[in-house]
């Protein structure tokens, strides 16, 4: 893990935010197809996410979350999970999330169909978005960022 989707335009922004106690929105993206990863990251950035953890492997995403739970890495504010990862399945991460971190919004972003949507609903996934519906992904992520900002304003 630890792969950044891109270099931030202002690398000192994260440092300044930490110094002032401001939380930067972090998203974990589990996606194995590079073109789809770029689309998801661009949409997340447009929605207001400024920090990215990306991986193509459910096992690596789980390790990142375990480290975050142990305080060794920041917890993500949201997750985008593809279900079809070649040798692995996004459902592996969803099962872990369901047992441990269900308070973190999880959006499944996939080309898969109705049967997988029903399984995701049983796990309590926040949103099931077809990869063709980029507007719904943007809307869902924007809502998450706005809700986080409202929470931070109330707590700060």
C-alpha positions in Angstrom: 0.0 0.0 0.0 1.1 3.6 0.4 0.7 4.2 -3.3 -0.4 7.7 -4.0 -2.6 8.2 -7.0 -0.8 11.4 -7.9 1.5 14.0 -6.4 -0.5 16.7 -4.8 -0.3 20.1 -6.5 0.5 21.6 -3.1 2.5 19.0 -1.1 2.8 21.2 2.0 -1.0 21.3 2.3 -1.2 18.0 4.2 1.6 19.1 6.6 -0.1 22.5 7.2 -3.4 20.8 7.8 -1.8 18.4 10.4 -0.1 21.3 12.1 -3.5 23.1 12.4 -5.4 20.0 13.4 -7.4 20.0 10.1 -8.4 16.6 8.7 -7.9 16.1 5.0 -10.4 13.8 3.3 -8.8 10.4 2.6 -10.2 7.8 0.3 -9.2 4.2 -0.1 -9.7 2.9 -3.7 -9.6 -0.8 -4.4 -9.4 -1.1 -8.3 -7.3 -3.3 -10.5 -7.8 -1.6 -13.9 -5.6 1.5 -14.3 -8.0 3.4 -16.5 -10.8 2.9 -14.0 -8.5 3.9 -11.2 -7.8 7.2 -12.9 -11.5 7.8 -13.4 -12.4 7.0 -9.8 -9.5 9.1 -8.4 -10.4 12.0 -10.6 -14.1 11.8 -9.5 -13.0 11.5 -5.8 -10.8 14.6 -6.2 -13.6 16.6 -7.8 -15.8 15.6 -4.8 -13.2 17.0 -2.4 -10.9 14.1 -1.5 -7.3 15.2 -1.3 -5.6 12.1 0.0 -5.6 8.7 -1.7 -4.6 5.2 -0.8 -4.9 2.9 -3.8 -4.4 -0.8 -4.4 -5.4 -3.5 -6.8 -5.5 -6.2 -4.2 -8.1 -6.8 -1.5 -5.5 -8.3 0.8 -3.4 -5.1 0.6 -6.5 -2.9 1.3 -7.3 -5.1 4.3 -3.7 -4.7 5.6 -4.0 -1.0 5.2 -7.2 -0.9 7.2 -5.8 -3.2 9.9 -2.8 -0.8 10.2 -5.2 2.1 10.4 -7.2 0.4 13.2 -3.9 0.0 15.1 -3.1 3.7 14.6 -0.3 3.1 12.2 -2.1 4.8 9.3 -5.0 7.2 9.0 -8.5 5.7 8.6 -10.1 6.5 5.3 -13.1 8.8 5.2 -14.6 6.6 2.5 -13.8 3.6 0.3 -14.5 2.8 -3.4 -14.4 -0.9 -4.0 -14.4 -2.8 -7.3 -15.8 -6.3 -7.0 -14.0 -8.0 -9.9 -10.2 -7.9 -9.2 -9.0 -10.8 -11.3 -7.7 -13.3 -8.8 -9.3 -11.7 -5.8 -12.8 -10.3 -5.1 -13.8 -7.0 -3.6 -16.2 -9.0 -1.5 -13.2 -10.1 0.6 -12.7 -6.5 1.7 -16.5 -5.9 2.1 -16.7 -8.9 4.6 -13.8 -7.4 6.6 -15.4 -3.9 6.5 -18.8 -5.3 7.5 -17.3 -6.9 10.7 -15.0 -4.1 11.7 -15.4 -0.7 10.1 -18.9 -0.3 9.0 -19.0 3.3 10.0 -16.7 4.2 7.1 -18.9 4.8 4.0 -18.2 2.1 1.3 -19.2 2.5 -2.3 -19.1 -0.4 -4.6 -18.2 0.7 -8.1 -18.4 -2.1 -10.6 -19.7 -3.5 -13.9 -21.4 -6.4 -12.2 -25.1 -6.7 -12.0 -28.2 -7.2 -9.9 -27.1 -10.3 -8.1 -24.1 -8.6 -6.7 -26.1 -5.5 -5.8 -28.4 -7.7 -3.7 -25.4 -9.3 -1.9 -23.9 -5.8 -1.3 -27.3 -4.7 0.2 -27.1 -7.7 2.6 -23.7 -6.4 3.8 -25.0 -2.9 4.2 -22.9 -1.3 1.5 -23.7 2.4 1.4 -24.0 2.7 -2.4 -23.8 0.4 -5.4 -22.7 2.3 -8.5 -22.3 1.0 -12.0 -19.1 2.2 -13.6 -21.1 3.8 -16.4 -22.7 6.1 -13.9 -19.9 8.5 -13.1 -22.4 11.2 -12.0 -23.8 9.0 -9.3 -20.3 8.2 -8.0 -19.5 12.0 -7.9 -22.8 12.7 -6.1 -22.2 10.0 -3.5 -18.7 11.0 -2.8 -19.6 14.7 -2.6 -22.3 13.9 0.0 -19.7 12.0 2.0 -17.3 14.9 2.0 -20.0 17.4 2.8 -21.2 15.2 5.8 -17.6 15.0 7.0 -17.1 18.7 6.8 -20.3 19.3 8.8 -19.1 16.8 11.4 -15.7 18.5 11.7 -17.4 21.9 12.0 -19.6 20.7 14.9 -16.6 19.0 16.7 -14.1 21.8 16.1 
